[in-house]
Amino acid sequence: MNTLISIIIIFGLLVFIHEWGHLYFAKRAGILCREFAIGFGPKIFSFKKDETVYTIRLLPLGGFVRMAGEDPESIQIKPGFEVGLVFNGNNKVSQIIVNNKSKHQDAKVVTVEHIDLERELVITAYEDDVLQKFKVDEKAELIYDEQPTQIAPYDRQFGSKTIPQRAMAIFAGPLMNFVLAFVILTIFALLQGTPVDQSKVGMISPEGAAFEAGLQENDRILAINGQRLETWNDLTTVIQQHPNQELTFEIERDGMQSTVQVTPDERVGQHGDKEGFIGVGQATEFSILGSVKYGVTETYMFTVLILEALGMLVTGQFSLDHLAGPVGIYNYTGEAAAMGIFVLMKWAAILSVNLGIINLLPLPALDGGRLMFIGLEAVRGKPVDPQKEGMVHFIGFALLMLLMLVVTWNDINKFFL
């Protein structure tokens, strides 16, 4: 249950902040955003605020922001159609009743001769064999099966905006994932403190091997078994590799150097193997500036590590079996949750950076793929044919789904079979 709650919170936060980035910058550019969705498939919950419908959908595999102009309008009105028109106080059409006109007694029924809901915003139609022209409000609604859909004049559509505006609306999603990772890691540092010295000992457990060996707070651990230590991670790695084995610690205390014999205790590690631990924490301090710096440096470090792993995957140094899909992420999130809130916070930051990087890859159906097409438009001076671009994205999405199925099957074999 803790794993399920953790994954819902983390996944929901990561997807929400990603899609919110798209939504915020799209609206700033003046793009009509029809829907902000968490998940795919059938709607579970929805509400409308201003021009946007906010929904939670059944399949928790991501999210989307549906912007006007990205997809063909689903309701087409052709010459000869009979529609009902409802007018506002400015004598402009505010509602266009496509069917079920008998349910709208106040609507004026006309036969369409010409309709333009993108640029001119006019309807030319016959009423009692008299041809008339009606102006349409820029926020008018099409009513089909009693469901309203706001029209999208061309200046409210995605394609009408400048290349920088469109690029920012797409790039903002991954960008917000990096920002989220920075915020999580900064809060982590504010709560836990930031390292004072890579080798300086902080809290010591009174029941651990370090306390029994005589290590004290503020001791600096210089080397273990003659191996010099550059980072705290070097220290923990050596200790984890030697459970129940006596180690010689070279320490500095009050300016004097000495050696201490420490035998790490044994525990079960994250992946089920045995590892050593001695019950010490790194010396830390609490400062706002230090926490912000920690947030920046750790976000950068995670970014570099993930990019290096992707590079190894491309060159064949990293097996596809090492990739984790939904099942693997669920399993690792459970392990992180079991190790405490601070480990879970770091794991959430890693997932957020990973989501940002993956979405920026120049692959069809991902944000990076869409940015690639915008870049091609900037170079060519004209956009790529929308039908061709749509087909590329469709094929790319299908291939991504296939990859997810393969990775998920590997996860099932790894964790359950």
N, C-alpha and C positions, 0 to 999 in steps of 0.2 A: 504493500500500500504506500509506503514512503517513497519507493521508486516511482510509482505511478504519479503520485502528487508532484514529486520533483520534476519528472519529465514534462508534465502538463504545464507547470509554472515556467520552467526554462524554455521549453519549445514555444509556448505562447508568447513569452517575452521577446525571444529572438525574432519570431515571425512578425509580431506586432511592430517592433521598432523598425524592422526592415521595410515593411509595407507603409508604415507611417512616414518614413523618409520619402518614398515615392509620392505619397498623397500630399504631403506638405509642400514640396517643391513644384508639383504639378499644379496645385491650386494657386501657388504664388505666381505661376506663369499664366494663370487665367484659363487653365484647361478644366473642362467639365469632367469631374470624377463621378461616375455613376455608382460605383460600388467599391467598398473597402472590405475585403474578405479574409478571414482566417480559416484556412482549410479549403478543400474542394468538395464537389459533389452536392448532395441535397442540403438545403438550408435547415439548420437546427434552431437558430434564433436570428432575428433581424430587427432593426429599427432605423428610421430615417431622420437625419439631421441636416438641415439646409438642403443641399442638392444631392447628398450622398447617402446611399443605403449601406449601413454597417451590418455585416453578417458573420455568423459563425457557422461553418459547414461541417459535414459529417466526417470527411476523410482528412486526418491531421497530417497532410503531406506538404504543407507550405501555405501560401496565401497569394493574393493578387489585388491590384487596384485596377479596376476597369475604367479606362479613360475614353472619352468620346473621340471617335475617329480612328481608333485602333482596329475596330471590327466593323464590318458593314452593318448599317442600321437594319434591325430585324423587321421593321414595319415599313412597307413600301406602299405609297399611294400613287396610283397611275391615273391618267386622264380617263374620264368616264365613271370613276368611282363616286358613289354617293357617300358623303360624310356629314356629320353634324358639327356645327360651329357654335361655340359658347364665347361670349365677349366679356372683356373686363370694363372697368370704368373709363378707360381711355379709348373705348370702341375698337380695341385690337383683339384678335382671336387669342383666347387664353387656353381653350381646350378644343381638340379636334377629335370627335367621336368617330372611330373607325367602324365599329360594329355595335350591335345592341342599341341602336339609336332610339328605339322606342322607350328605353329606360331614362332618357334624358329629354324630358318634355320641353325644357327651355332652350334646347339646341335648334339652330336654324339649319335645316337640311338643304344641301346644295349638291350639284353635280360638278365635279372638278374638271376644268378645262386645262389648267396649268397650276402647278404647285412648286414652290421653291422655299424650302425650310432651312437652307444653308446660307445663302448670300442675300437674295432680295427680301426674304421673309414676307412673301405675298402668296395669296391664293386667288387665282382667277377662276370663277365658277358661275354656273347658271343657277339662278333662283327664279322659278316660274318663267323659264325661257328668256330671262333677262340676264345678260352677262355682266358680272360685277367683279370688282377687285377688293380683296380684304387684306388689310395689314395684319401680320402675325406678331404677337409679343415674343421677344427673344427668349422668354422662359416658358413659352407655351408647352402644353402637354398633349401627347398623343394617348388617347384612351382606347385600349384594345382589350377585350374580355374584362373590362372594368379595371384593368391595371394601367396606371399612368406611367408614361415614359417621357421625360423632358426632352424637348428637341435640342439639337446641338448645332447652333450656327457655326459657320466655318471658323470664325475667330475664337471659338471655344474648343475647337478640336486639336488633338495632339499634333497633327501634321501641319497646322497653320503657324506653329511657333518656330522661333529661330533655332538654329542648330545648337547653340549653347543652352537655350532653355530646355530643349528636349533631352540633350545629353545630361543635364543636371537632374532632370526629373527621373532619369533611369539610374544614374550613378548614385543618387542620394540613398537608395536602398542599401547597397553594400556599405556605403560610407557610414550610415547609422549603426551598422553592426560593429565597425571599428570603434565608433564613439561609445557604444554600449560596453564593449570590452574594457575600454579605458575607464569608464565610470565605475564598473564593477571592481576593477583592480584598485582604483583609487580608494573606494569605500573599504575594500579588503585591507589596504594599508592603513587607513584611518583607524580601523578596529583592531588590527593586529600589530601595527607599528611597522616601520621600515628598518631594514638592517643597518646597524651602526658600522659594523666591520665584518667582512666576509669570514673571518676566522674567530670572532669573539663569541664566547659562550654567554647565553642569557639564562633563561629559566632552567633549573635542574630538578628533575623528579626525585623526591626523597626515597623512592622505591626502585630507582633505576641503577644500572651498572656504573654510570658516571659518578653518581653520588657515593656509591660504595668504594669506588677507586680513589675518591678524594678530589675530584674535579670541583672547581668553585666558579661561581658566577664571575664574569669579566675575565676569566682565563682566555688566552688566545691559543688555539690549537694550530701549530705550525706545520706538523708532519705526522704521519702514521706509518710505522715500520719503515721509516726513512723516506717515504714518499711525500714530497712537498705538496701542500694544498693551496690551490689558487682561489677556489670558491667554496662556499658552504655545500654546494651540490657535490663537489669532490669528496668532502668529508662524509656526507651521508652515503654516498655510493660505496666507499671503502667499508664503512661499518656494516651496511646491508649485505655485503658480499662475504662477511666473516662472522656468522652467528656461532656463538660458543667457542670462539677462537681468541686467545689472548693477543692483544695488540699493544704496541708500544707507542704512546702518544708523546710527542715532543710539544711542550707547552711553554708559554711565557706568562709569568705572574709577577706583577709589580716590578717589571723590568728585568726579572731574573728568569733564565731558562732552566727547565728540568724535564725529566721524563716520568710518565705515569703508566702503569700497566692496567689496561681496561679489557674486560672480557664481555663483548656484547651479548645481551640476552637474545632469545630467539622468538620470532612470531611468524604468523602466516602473512605473506605479502599480498599485494593487490591482485596478482595473477595466480594465487594459490600456492606459490613456492615459498620456501623458508627464507627469512631474511633476518639480519641482526639489527638491534637498536640498543641505545644506551640511555635514553631518557633525558636528552638535552634539547634546548631550543636555541636558536640564534639570537644574539643580543639585538634588541630593537629600540627605536625611539619613536615618539609620536609627534608628527609635525604635518601641517597642511601642505607646505611646499614639498616636503619629502614624499608625501603620499601622492601628490600630483606627478612628481618626477617618476615615482615607482610605477604609476599607471601608464605613463608614456613608454618607459623602457621595457616593461613587461609586455605591453601590447606589441611593441616593435619586435621583441624577442620571439613571441609566439608567431608573428607574421613571417619572420625569417625561417623559423623551423618548419612551418607548414609549406612554405614555398620550396624549401630544400627537399622536403618529402615528395612534393609534386614533381620536382625536377628528377628525382631518383626514379619515380614511377614512369616518367616519360622515357628515361634512358634504360629502363629495365632493371635497375638496381633495387627496385622496391616492388614486391609482388602485389598483384591485385588482391590476393588473399589477406593482405594487411589492411585493406580498406574496410571501414565499418559502415554498415547501413543502419536502417531504423532499429533492427533487433540488437545490433552491436552497441549502438548509442544508448539504447534502453538499458542494456546490461551494465555498461560502464557508468551510466548515471546512477544506477543502484549502488555500485561499489563506491562511487564518490559520496553519495548521500550517507552511506554507512560510516564513512570516515569523518563526517562532521560538516557543519555549514561552511567552514572556510575552504575546505577542499572542494565542496560543491560550487562555491563561488568561482574558484579558479577554473574549474571544469566548464562552467557556464561561459566564462570569458574566452576560453579556448574554442568552444563551439561557436561563439559569436564571430571570432576572427576567421574561423574556418568557413562559416557561412558567407562572410563577406568576400573572402578570396575565391571560393568556388563560383560565386555568382559573377565575379569579374572575369572569369575565364572566357576567352573569345569563342564560345561554343553556341550554336543555335539554341534558341529557347531560353537561354540564360541572359541576364542583364548585360554581360560582356558581349554576347552575340548581337544584341540590339545596339549596343554602343558601336560595335564594329560596322554595322550597316549605316549608322549615322555618320561615322568617320568616312565611309565610302562615298556617301552623299556629299560631304564637305570637299573631298578630293575631286569627284566627278563634276560637281556643280549641279547635280540633279539627283533626285532620290532613285533608289532601286525600285523596279516594278513591285508594287505591294503584293501582287499575287505570287510572284517568284519568292519574295522575302517570306511571305506567309508559309509557302511550301517548305522552304528551308527550315523555318522554325518548327513546323509540324514534324518533319523527319527527325530533326534534332531532339525534339521532345520524346518521340518514340524510342530513339536510341538511348536516351537518358533513362527512360522507364525500364528498358531492357537491362541496362547496367545496374539499376537499382535492384531488379529481380535477381540478377546474378550475385550481387553483393549480399543481399538478404539471405539467399540460399547458403552462401558461404558462412554467414553468421549463424544460421540455424545448425549447420553441421558442426561449427566450432563450439557452440555453447550448449547444444541440447542433444546431439547425436554422438 
